[in-house]
Structure formats: structure tokens, C-alpha cells
Amino acid sequence: MLQELVSLRDRTLYYLSTVPAPAVYYIADKKAEGVLVNTPPFDAALLDALQAVAPLRYIFLPSARGARDLDRWRTASGAESISSEPEAAAIAGTIDITLDSKRNKLTRTIDFLPMSGVTAGTCAMRLKNKPGAVFFGPALEPGPDGWPTLIPHADDYCAESRLFGSLGVQDLVFDYAFTDTFVPGRTQYGPGAEPAVKAALERVLDD
């Protein structure tokens, strides 16, 4: 059920292997405790498994696409839900913490980066202390080589915003990268994500 992906300084990252797309991740963090990235269909046994790893304190939704049974998760765990302010209206459920230019941090080493374009308020979460990691949600997805890149879609909210957000990735420092798409054995996530992701984005932007 819970597949450990990597153990970093002060935190361990997991993938929920039994959950359908969008992919769901769990972060056991020394400071923030348990952070769920996207919500799966509610399952009490799954909640117990998460709580055994770290108390579930926060639910981060990179976009509305990853919100399933949000209020059931909030009620059962007492966790606070987080999304960007532009995305909150599209999410089925209650958002406790809305992110904007004045509030874009969870802890000293966890912050959030706007990457709108797929949806109006798509947002990424960055784990800053090295080796760092970024959860891009649907903003990026695995390309042919398995590394996250920008893949335009006909139903994108704003193609121009997607390109602008991708340019901002060039300024980030990270060793691991995760998206809403995770295919075990094919998806590349790190270490070494930063040069691979930036090279993949450069190829797209040069086309």
C-alpha cells in the first residue's frame, strides 16, 4: 500500500501504490508530521496506515483534479487542507488554508509555487532543504524518458501560463521531482531530477 520512495533529511516520501491516478503521495516530515499530497477515495484502513507512519496534519491539493472525498479525510483525521486561492473554488470540499502572495509557506523548509495553466490555480509544493524535492501536481508529467516535462493538452486552462510557470522551474534547486502521474518502473523521479527536468523543459521551450 505505502511504497517508500526516498528518505531525505528530516522526512521520508511515500507513494500510495494502490490508488488510481492522480497519484497520491505521503510525506512523513519531522516538523509538519504527515502531509498527504492529493486525496484518494476515503478508506479508514488506509488512514490508519498513514497515521501509523506519521500523524496526518495537512492535505495539499496541487489542483482540483486530486481532490477525492476531501471532507471525509478532513473529518476523520482532523487534518487541514491546503490549496492555492484560485483553485479553491473548483475543489469539491473545504479548504482550510488558501495560498496567495502573502501566505506561501507551511514551514521554514516547505513552501508553495504557483504553476497555473493546467487549471486556474495549479500549485507545486517544494521541500527546500537539500536534497530537495518538488511535487509538481499536473503542471508537469513524465515525458518519453520518464522525467517530468511540459506536455501541452487541448483542455489546458492557459497555455501561456503553463509556459511561464515552466520557465520558473529553471530557478529551482531540487534532487527529486514528482507529478500526478506515477508509473512504477517507468517514471523517473531522482536523484538527479534537476538537470534532467530542466533539460527536458529546455527541449520543449526550444521547439
Rosetta blueprint (number, residue, H / E / L):
1 M L
2 L E
3 Q E
4 E E
5 L E
6 V E
7 S E
8 L E
9 R L
10 D L
11 R E
12 T E
13 L E
14 Y E
15 Y E
16 L E
17 S L
18 T L
19 V L
20 P L
21 A L
22 P L
23 A L
24 V L
25 Y E
26 Y E
27 I E
28 A E
29 D E
30 K L
31 K L
32 A L
33 E E
34 G E
35 V E
36 L E
37 V E
38 N L
39 T L
40 P L
41 P L
42 F L
43 D L
44 A H
45 A H
46 L H
47 L H
48 D H
49 A H
50 L H
51 Q H
52 A H
53 V H
54 A L
55 P L
56 L E
57 R E
58 Y E
59 I E
60 F E
61 L L
62 P L
63 S L
64 A H
65 R H
66 G H
67 A L
68 R L
69 D L
70 L H
71 D H
72 R H
73 W H
74 R H
75 T H
76 A H
77 S H
78 G L
79 A L
80 E E
81 S E
82 I E
83 S E
84 S E
85 E H
86 P H
87 E H
88 A H
89 A L
90 A L
91 I L
92 A L
93 G L
94 T L
95 I L
96 D L
97 I E
98 T E
99 L E
100 D L
101 S L
102 K L
103 R L
104 N L
105 K E
106 L E
107 T E
108 R L
109 T L
110 I E
111 D E
112 F E
113 L E
114 P E
115 M L
116 S L
117 G L
118 V L
119 T L
120 A L
121 G L
122 T L
123 C E
124 A E
125 M E
126 R E
127 L E
128 K L
129 N L
130 K L
131 P L
132 G L
133 A E
134 V E
135 F E
136 F L
137 G L
138 P L
139 A L
140 L L
141 E E
142 P E
143 G L
144 P L
145 D L
146 G L
147 W L
148 P E
149 T E
150 L L
151 I L
152 P L
153 H L
154 A L
155 D L
156 D L
157 Y L
158 C L
159 A H
160 E H
161 S H
162 R H
163 L H
164 F H
165 G H
166 S H
167 L H
168 G H
169 V H
170 Q L
171 D L
172 L L
173 V L
174 F L
175 D L
176 Y E
177 A E
178 F E
179 T L
180 D L
181 T L
182 F L
183 V L
184 P L
185 G L
186 R L
187 T L
188 Q L
189 Y L
190 G L
191 P L
192 G L
193 A H
194 E H
195 P H
196 A H
197 V H
198 K H
199 A H
200 A H
201 L H
202 E H
203 R H
204 V H
205 L H
206 D H
207 D L
